[in-house]
Amino acid sequence: LSGRPAETLAVIAGNRSHAAAIAEGIRVQLPNHPWATKHFRASKERFLVTSLDRLAGLQRDAIILSLGYGRTTHGKTVHDFGALSLPGGDELFVNAVTRARTSMTLVSALRPQDVDLSRMRFGARRFLELAGRVLGGDSGMIPTAAPLQDALLTDLMVRPGIINLDFADV
């Protein structure tokens, strides 16, 4: 945000629970980052957090696409990515990755080598294939493998579970 103040931004989460957790994390952390407030309150195209199933008409300069699935509390890899794993998941994936005008950031706790790709279907497989291409330098996107030192991200990574909130405007 600070490096590109004129860009509009949205976060697309893999499911509604993940979108709610991200939105809540931003609401909690925003007072700690007053410089960012103006970016979240812009009138041109307001910042928003949404889920894959609520993308109708969405387009922003920059998109953060966060998978929202990872390992269980026992360390087992999840192979069911909700709607992305179902028929229609390819369309959700394509819709999500075409929402950015200038840049997209993929966020995932899983890498392709962490899962059995033969068990992955539809958009879930496409997401992991794209992540693999990014990490392999074969996508036109710049891979960032270094962990981010951010209070919000740290908080979300150490949470024992996903906040399950009902949200209408997220």
Secondary structure as the mmCIF struct_conf table of DSSP 4:
data_model
#
loop_
_struct_conf.conf_type_id
_struct_conf.id
_struct_conf.beg_label_comp_id
_struct_conf.beg_label_asym_id
_struct_conf.beg_label_seq_id
_struct_conf.end_label_comp_id
_struct_conf.end_label_asym_id
_struct_conf.end_label_seq_id
TURN_TY1_P TURN_TY1_P1 SER A 2 GLY A 3
TURN_TY1_P TURN_TY1_P2 PRO A 5 ALA A 6
STRN STRN1 LEU A 9 ALA A 13
BEND BEND1 GLY A 14 ASN A 15
HELX_RH_AL_P HELX_RH_AL_P1 ARG A 16 GLN A 29
HELX_RH_3T_P HELX_RH_3T_P1 LEU A 30 ASN A 32
HELX_RH_3T_P HELX_RH_3T_P2 PRO A 34 ALA A 36
HELX_RH_AL_P HELX_RH_AL_P2 THR A 37 PHE A 40
TURN_TY1_P TURN_TY1_P3 ARG A 41 ARG A 41
BEND BEND2 SER A 43 GLU A 45
STRN STRN2 LEU A 48 SER A 51
HELX_RH_3T_P HELX_RH_3T_P3 LEU A 52 ARG A 54
TURN_TY1_P TURN_TY1_P4 ALA A 56 GLY A 57
STRN STRN3 ARG A 60 SER A 66
STRN STRN4 ARG A 71 ARG A 71
TURN_TY1_P TURN_TY1_P5 THR A 73 HIS A 74
BEND BEND3 GLY A 75 GLY A 75
HELX_LH_PP_P HELX_LH_PP_P1 LYS A 76 LYS A 76
STRN STRN5 THR A 77 THR A 77
HELX_LH_PP_P HELX_LH_PP_P2 VAL A 78 VAL A 78
HELX_RH_3T_P HELX_RH_3T_P4 GLY A 82 SER A 85
BEND BEND4 LEU A 86 LEU A 86
TURN_TY1_P TURN_TY1_P6 PRO A 87 GLY A 88
HELX_RH_AL_P HELX_RH_AL_P3 GLY A 89 VAL A 97
TURN_TY1_P TURN_TY1_P7 THR A 98 THR A 98
STRN STRN6 ALA A 100 VAL A 107
BEND BEND5 ALA A 109 ALA A 109
HELX_RH_3T_P HELX_RH_3T_P5 PRO A 112 ASP A 114
BEND BEND6 VAL A 115 VAL A 115
HELX_RH_3T_P HELX_RH_3T_P6 LEU A 117 ARG A 119
HELX_RH_AL_P HELX_RH_AL_P4 PHE A 122 LEU A 135
TURN_TY1_P TURN_TY1_P8 GLY A 136 GLY A 137
BEND BEND7 SER A 139 MET A 141
HELX_LH_PP_P HELX_LH_PP_P3 ILE A 142 PRO A 143
BEND BEND8 ALA A 146 ALA A 146
HELX_LH_PP_P HELX_LH_PP_P4 PRO A 147 LEU A 148
HELX_RH_AL_P HELX_RH_AL_P5 ALA A 151 VAL A 158
BEND BEND9 PRO A 160 GLY A 161
BEND BEND10 ALA A 168 ALA A 168
#
